[in-house]
């Protein structure tokens, strides 16, 4: 399964490197991607940002959008989601929704990420009511994807970070 070859690093010294067979790696990663089709519900009383939805879709997430808190809560009770993003302009509605989610035993394991204005107290209140994380407005698509991946795929993000750090230190 492993091939051993010789390569030179940036300093020109030779060393042995293990490489996974490309066919095997492709098969493993292809199967892994299919298994990682986490479902995300975005609840927003604003026009949802299409670039955010495209960014999440592009990273293998299945995204559904709800128009308001009531529609979102209904969908949470009807369908299975791994994470909900709450972006409601009225803080009372957003906090109330998070309370409803956390008080429902069937939804307690659901990961809640809220989008809120920094400096308004909204993030602190949302976190106190049970949100797992928050992203400040204005939302950057790349930053949102990173936050979602950290919440849904913590082991994968940690492994990728550790691998990158190890590779950098070996150079």
Secondary structure, 3 states (H helix, E strand, C coil): CEEEEEEECCCCCEEEEEEECHHHHHHHHHHHHHHCCCEEEEEECCCCCHHHHHHHHHCCCEEEEECCHHHHHHHHHHCCCCEEEEECCCHHHHHHHHHHHHHCHHHCCCEEEEEECCCCCHHHHHHHCCCCEEEECCCCHHHHHHHHHHHHCHHHHHHHHHHHHHHHHHC
